[in-house]
Amino acid sequence: MLKLSLNEELKLNEITSILRVPGGWIYKFFDGDDLEGTVFVPLNLEFKSQNGKEKYRVL
C-alpha cells in the first residue's frame, strides 16, 4: 500500500472504493495503465486542485 505524503503527486483515473480508517482514508484505484492498488491518505493532508488555484484538506 502506498502512503501519500505532502510532496508526492498521485494521479488516479478511477477510484474504485474509499474506506475510512483511523488516521485517514484508504483509496482503491485503477490508474489506466493496468495498475491497480491502494493508497493511504492521512487526515489533514493539504493538496491543490489541478489548476493550482484551490486548496483542499483531507478531513
C-alpha positions in Angstrom: 0.0 0.0 0.0 1.3 3.5 -0.8 1.2 6.2 1.7 0.7 9.7 0.3 2.9 12.4 1.7 2.8 16.2 1.2 5.4 16.1 -1.5 4.0 13.3 -3.6 1.7 13.6 -6.6 -0.6 10.7 -7.4 -3.0 10.8 -10.4 -5.8 8.4 -10.2 -8.0 7.9 -13.2 -10.6 5.8 -11.4 -11.2 5.4 -7.7 -13.0 2.1 -7.2 -13.6 2.4 -3.4 -12.9 4.5 -0.4 -12.6 3.2 3.1 -12.4 5.4 6.3 -9.8 4.1 8.7 -8.3 5.5 11.9 -6.0 8.4 10.9 -7.1 8.8 7.3 -8.6 7.1 4.3 -7.7 4.2 2.0 -8.5 4.6 -1.7 -8.5 1.7 -4.0 -7.7 2.8 -7.5 -7.1 2.0 -11.1 -4.6 4.3 -12.9 -5.4 3.5 -16.5 -2.1 1.7 -17.2 -3.3 -1.7 -15.9 -2.1 -0.8 -12.4 -4.5 -1.4 -9.5 -3.6 -0.7 -5.9 -4.4 1.1 -2.7 -3.1 4.3 -1.2 -3.4 5.6 2.3 -4.2 9.3 2.6 -3.7 10.7 6.1 -6.1 13.2 7.7 -5.2 16.9 7.5 -3.2 16.4 4.2 -3.5 19.5 2.1 -3.5 19.3 -1.7 -4.2 21.7 -4.6 -6.6 21.3 -7.4 -5.3 20.6 -10.9 -5.3 24.2 -11.9 -3.4 25.0 -8.7 -5.8 27.7 -7.5 -7.9 25.8 -4.9 -6.5 24.1 -1.8 -8.2 21.2 -0.2 -7.6 19.4 3.1 -8.4 15.8 3.8 -10.9 15.6 6.7 
